[in-house]
Amino acid sequence: MSAVLGMVLSWLIMISAAPALPESNVDAYLCDGDPLRAQVEAGAVDAADIPNAELGTVSGAYVVLQWRGVSLQLPRTNNAGIPSFSDGRWWWQVEDPEHPSFAQRRGAIERYSCDRA
């Protein structure tokens, strides 16, 4: 019994000492009063001539949004201008870092008011 307890304690010490995932590219917002976390991930560098490549969002880039118990992974659009992300229903763009644009299409377009947290 003591050998099993020792193994369990060793395992608990190892997992508690594991480094946390970096949160440097996660931004926190309040959208319609609820917390939203946004994490932009760079994609494969395979098409340097696509608009916005110089802004760090190249082909394959995406954003992960966590909001109201839902996790969304939205691919970067090929729209010129400020990088935007959409799956056809949800849309995310950060033109103003203090007030990003967040919306979804459900028949009509619903826009959510967002502020940096």
C-alpha positions in Angstrom: 0.0 0.0 0.0 2.8 2.4 0.8 4.5 1.8 -2.5 1.2 2.7 -4.3 0.9 5.8 -2.2 4.5 6.8 -2.9 3.9 6.4 -6.7 0.7 8.5 -6.5 2.5 11.3 -4.5 5.4 11.2 -7.0 3.0 11.6 -9.9 1.2 14.5 -8.2 4.5 16.3 -7.6 5.5 15.8 -11.2 2.3 17.2 -12.7 2.1 20.1 -10.2 5.6 21.1 -11.3 4.7 21.0 -15.0 5.1 24.5 -16.7 1.9 26.3 -17.6 1.1 27.0 -21.2 2.2 30.4 -22.3 -0.6 33.0 -22.2 1.3 35.8 -23.9 -0.8 35.7 -27.0 -4.2 35.5 -25.2 -6.2 38.6 -24.9 -9.1 39.1 -22.5 -12.3 41.0 -23.3 -15.8 41.5 -22.0 -18.3 41.0 -24.8 -21.9 41.8 -23.9 -20.9 41.6 -20.3 -19.4 38.1 -20.4 -15.6 37.2 -20.4 -14.1 36.3 -23.8 -10.6 35.0 -24.4 -9.0 35.4 -27.8 -5.9 33.6 -28.9 -4.5 34.2 -32.4 -2.3 31.5 -33.9 -0.1 31.9 -36.9 -0.6 29.5 -39.7 1.7 27.9 -42.2 3.9 30.4 -44.2 3.0 29.2 -47.6 1.6 32.2 -49.4 3.5 35.4 -48.6 1.6 37.4 -51.2 -1.8 37.0 -49.5 -3.1 40.3 -48.0 -2.1 40.9 -44.4 0.9 38.6 -44.5 3.1 41.5 -43.4 0.8 41.9 -40.4 1.7 38.4 -39.1 -1.5 36.6 -40.2 -0.6 34.4 -43.1 -2.5 31.6 -44.8 -3.6 29.1 -42.2 -3.8 31.6 -39.3 -6.8 31.3 -37.0 -8.2 32.7 -33.8 -9.6 30.7 -30.9 -12.4 32.4 -29.0 -13.8 31.2 -25.7 -17.0 32.8 -24.8 -20.2 31.8 -22.9 -19.1 28.1 -22.7 -18.4 27.9 -26.4 -15.0 27.5 -28.0 -14.7 28.8 -31.6 -11.8 28.3 -34.0 -12.2 30.8 -36.8 -9.9 30.8 -39.9 -8.4 34.0 -41.2 -10.3 35.5 -44.1 -8.6 36.7 -47.2 -10.1 40.1 -47.0 -7.7 43.0 -47.5 -7.2 45.4 -44.7 -7.2 44.6 -41.0 -6.9 40.8 -40.4 -10.4 39.3 -39.7 -11.5 35.8 -38.9 -14.7 34.0 -39.9 -16.3 30.6 -40.4 -19.3 32.1 -42.2 -21.4 32.4 -39.1 -19.1 34.0 -36.5 -16.8 37.0 -37.3 -13.9 38.5 -35.3 -11.7 41.5 -36.1 -9.5 43.7 -33.9 -9.2 47.0 -35.6 -9.4 48.8 -32.3 -7.6 46.7 -29.6 -9.8 48.2 -26.9 -13.0 47.4 -28.7 -12.8 44.5 -31.2 -15.6 43.6 -33.6 -17.5 40.4 -32.8 -20.6 39.3 -34.5 -22.6 36.3 -35.7 -25.1 35.7 -38.5 -28.4 34.1 -37.4 -30.7 35.3 -40.1 -29.8 38.8 -39.2 -26.4 39.9 -38.0 -26.0 40.1 -34.2 -23.2 42.4 -33.1 -21.7 42.1 -29.6 -20.2 45.0 -27.8 -16.6 44.2 -26.7 -14.2 46.0 -24.4 -10.7 45.0 -23.3 -10.9 43.4 -19.8 
